Amino acid sequence: MDTAVRHDEHHADAPRDGLRHDDAVGQALVARQLEEQITSRFPVGRRLRVLDVALRDGSQALALARAGHEVTGLEPDPGRADAVRRCLEGEPAGIRERTRVVPGDSRSTGAHFLPGSFDVVLCHGVLAPGDEVGPLLAGLGRVLAPGGLLSLLVPNTEAAAMRPGLAGDWSGALARLAPPDPAERALRREALTATLAGMSTPVHRWYGVRVFTGEGGALPGGEAGRRLLSAEERAGSADPYRAVAALLHLCAVRG
């Protein structure tokens, strides 16, 4: 197994690197933000070609397939890939036919797909502090069609002290308030924005994900859940709140 595959598998379960399958609040917020961007950019009813470069449990990919789009998911872990395939067995034939799972990782898009193959590319929870950002984003931009949407979800490294601080973990907060490693700066919003602009895929909109809530918390049912999501959604779309969210969701458009 190569280094890139091990990297993706490691970050699939890392608690601060992405959107975990048990993060019901985060999953719901990203789905709403993604729907907002898709409906504002593409004609209603258009069947989009979607690539998810970190399939994991398939939650976001399956939601888009259910909405009528053609979805391809990359997944380096055979066990996870088989689990998604088993999940698809319970879906209607139409959804199964327009969803495929491809063995591979986020850094192998050039080996699998031609340039401009997709209208939407999801890169959720792949990049982590210290990663080499440029080559991965260049590969994703290559397979994105002109006018296509790149949905990039990353940990908010500039607000990394917020969660341990709010939880009373002062040692953890102080550790994250220390001067950052220069290698981590590439994952900051300003740096990512500059990198994407340099590859003709400027950021069109950005959101915060989980401003108020912790990771892995259950989403309450009924009115309590609706209020929670409404508060998180509004805060994640407005300054200064979105800047201190646990995750940043950058939506960029290929020129």
C-alpha positions in Angstrom: 0.0 0.0 0.0 1.4 3.4 -1.0 2.0 6.4 1.3 -0.9 8.4 -0.1 -3.4 5.6 0.7 -2.1 5.2 4.2 -2.4 9.0 4.6 -6.1 9.0 3.6 -6.9 6.0 5.9 -5.2 7.7 8.8 -7.1 10.9 8.4 -10.4 9.1 7.9 -10.6 8.5 11.7 -8.6 11.5 13.0 -11.0 13.4 15.3 -9.9 16.9 14.3 -9.3 16.4 10.6 -12.7 16.2 9.0 -16.3 15.2 9.1 -16.9 12.0 11.0 -19.8 9.7 10.1 -21.2 10.1 13.7 -21.1 13.9 13.5 -24.8 14.3 12.7 -24.8 18.1 13.1 -21.8 18.6 10.9 -23.1 16.2 8.3 -26.4 18.1 8.2 -24.8 21.5 7.9 -22.4 20.5 5.1 -25.3 19.0 3.2 -27.4 22.2 3.5 -24.4 24.4 2.5 -23.7 22.1 -0.5 -27.3 22.1 -1.6 -27.3 25.9 -1.4 -24.3 26.2 -3.7 -25.5 23.6 -6.2 -29.0 25.1 -6.5 -27.5 28.6 -7.0 -25.0 27.5 -9.6 -26.7 24.8 -11.7 -30.1 24.7 -13.5 -32.8 22.9 -11.5 -33.1 19.3 -12.7 -29.7 19.0 -14.3 -28.0 15.7 -13.5 -24.6 16.5 -12.3 -21.4 14.4 -12.4 -20.1 14.3 -8.9 -16.8 13.0 -7.5 -16.3 12.3 -3.8 -12.6 11.8 -3.2 -13.0 10.7 0.4 -16.1 8.4 0.3 -15.7 7.1 3.9 -19.3 5.9 4.8 -20.8 7.5 1.7 -23.2 9.8 3.5 -22.8 12.9 1.3 -22.3 10.9 -1.9 -25.5 8.9 -1.3 -27.5 12.0 -0.6 -26.5 13.5 -3.9 -27.3 10.2 -5.7 -30.7 10.2 -4.1 -31.1 13.8 -5.5 -30.7 12.4 -9.0 -27.0 13.0 -9.7 -24.3 10.6 -11.0 -21.9 10.0 -8.2 -18.4 8.4 -8.2 -16.7 7.8 -4.9 -13.0 7.1 -4.3 -12.2 4.9 -1.3 -8.8 3.4 -0.5 -10.0 1.1 2.2 -11.6 -2.2 0.8 -13.7 -2.7 4.0 -15.2 0.8 3.8 -15.8 0.4 0.1 -17.6 -2.9 0.6 -19.7 -1.3 3.4 -20.9 1.4 1.0 -21.7 -1.2 -1.7 -23.8 -3.1 0.8 -25.6 0.1 1.7 -26.3 0.7 -1.9 -27.9 -2.7 -2.2 -30.8 -1.4 -0.2 -31.4 1.6 -2.5 -33.7 1.6 -5.6 -32.2 0.4 -8.9 -31.9 4.0 -10.3 -29.7 5.1 -7.4 -27.5 2.0 -7.6 -27.1 2.5 -11.4 -25.8 6.0 -11.1 -23.5 5.4 -8.1 -20.1 3.7 -8.4 -17.3 3.1 -5.9 -13.7 3.2 -7.3 -10.7 1.9 -5.4 -8.3 4.8 -4.9 -7.5 7.9 -2.9 -7.7 11.6 -3.2 -4.2 11.9 -4.8 -4.9 9.4 -7.6 -7.6 11.3 -9.6 -5.3 11.8 -12.6 -4.9 8.0 -12.9 -8.7 7.4 -13.0 -10.3 10.3 -14.7 -9.9 12.6 -17.7 -9.7 16.4 -17.3 -13.0 18.1 -16.9 -14.9 14.9 -16.0 -17.0 16.3 -13.1 -19.3 19.1 -12.4 -18.9 18.8 -8.6 -15.9 17.5 -6.6 -16.2 16.9 -2.9 -12.9 16.9 -0.8 -14.2 16.6 2.7 -11.8 15.8 5.6 -8.8 14.9 3.4 -6.4 17.7 4.1 -4.9 18.0 7.6 -2.3 20.3 9.2 1.1 19.7 7.7 -0.1 18.2 4.4 1.2 19.3 1.0 -1.8 21.1 -0.3 -0.9 22.3 -3.8 -0.5 19.0 -5.7 -3.8 17.6 -4.3 -5.8 20.7 -5.2 -4.2 20.8 -8.6 -5.3 17.3 -9.3 -8.9 18.0 -8.2 -9.0 21.2 -10.3 -7.8 19.1 -13.3 -10.8 16.8 -13.2 -13.3 19.7 -12.5 -15.2 21.0 -15.6 -15.2 24.7 -16.3 -17.9 26.3 -14.1 -17.7 23.3 -11.8 -17.9 23.4 -8.0 -15.2 22.3 -5.6 -16.4 21.7 -2.1 -13.5 21.7 0.3 -13.9 20.9 4.0 -10.9 21.4 6.3 -10.1 21.8 10.0 -10.1 25.4 11.2 -6.5 25.5 12.4 -6.6 29.2 13.3 -9.4 28.4 15.9 -8.0 25.1 17.1 -7.8 26.3 20.7 -11.6 27.1 20.9 -12.9 23.5 21.5 -10.5 22.5 24.3 -10.8 26.0 25.8 -14.6 25.8 25.9 -14.4 22.3 27.4 -12.0 23.6 30.2 -9.0 21.7 28.8 -6.5 24.5 29.5 -3.5 22.4 28.7 -5.0 21.5 25.3 -6.0 25.1 24.7 -2.5 26.4 25.5 -0.9 23.8 23.3 -3.0 25.0 20.4 -2.3 28.7 21.1 1.4 28.1 20.6 2.9 29.6 17.4 1.9 27.3 14.6 4.3 25.1 12.7 5.0 26.9 9.3 3.9 23.8 7.5 0.3 24.3 8.9 -0.1 27.7 7.4 -1.0 26.2 4.0 -4.3 25.0 5.5 -5.4 28.4 6.7 -8.4 30.0 4.8 -6.3 32.8 3.4 -3.6 30.5 2.1 -6.2 28.0 0.6 -8.0 30.9 -1.0 -4.8 32.1 -2.6 -3.9 28.6 -3.8 -7.3 28.1 -5.4 -7.2 31.5 -7.0 -3.8 30.7 -8.5 -5.3 27.6 -10.2 -8.2 29.5 -11.7 -10.7 28.1 -9.1 -11.5 31.0 -6.8 -13.4 30.7 -3.6 -17.0 31.7 -4.3 -18.4 31.3 -0.7 -17.1 30.0 2.6 -18.9 28.7 5.7 -18.1 27.7 9.2 -19.3 24.3 10.4 -20.1 23.7 14.0 -19.7 27.1 15.6 -21.4 26.2 18.8 -21.6 22.4 19.0 -19.0 19.7 19.8 -17.9 16.8 17.6 -19.9 13.6 17.4 -22.9 15.0 19.3 -26.4 13.6 18.4 -28.8 15.8 16.6 -32.0 16.2 18.8 -35.3 15.5 17.2 -38.2 17.8 16.6 -38.1 21.5 17.3 -34.9 21.3 19.4 -33.0 19.9 16.4 -34.5 22.4 14.0 -33.4 25.3 16.3 -29.9 23.9 16.7 -29.4 23.6 13.0 -30.9 27.0 12.3 -28.6 28.7 14.8 -25.5 26.8 13.5 -26.5 27.6 9.9 -26.9 31.3 10.5 -23.7 31.5 12.6 -21.8 29.5 10.0 -22.7 32.0 7.3 -21.9 35.2 9.2 -18.9 37.0 10.7 -17.5 36.9 13.2 -18.9 33.5 14.2 -17.9 31.4 11.2 -14.2 32.3 11.7 -14.2 30.3 15.0 -16.0 27.2 13.8 -14.4 23.8 14.1 -14.4 23.3 10.4 -14.2 25.5 7.3 -16.2 24.8 4.2 -14.8 26.5 1.1 -16.8 26.4 -2.1 -14.7 27.3 -5.2 -15.7 27.6 -8.8 -13.5 26.5 -11.7 -12.9 29.3 -14.2 
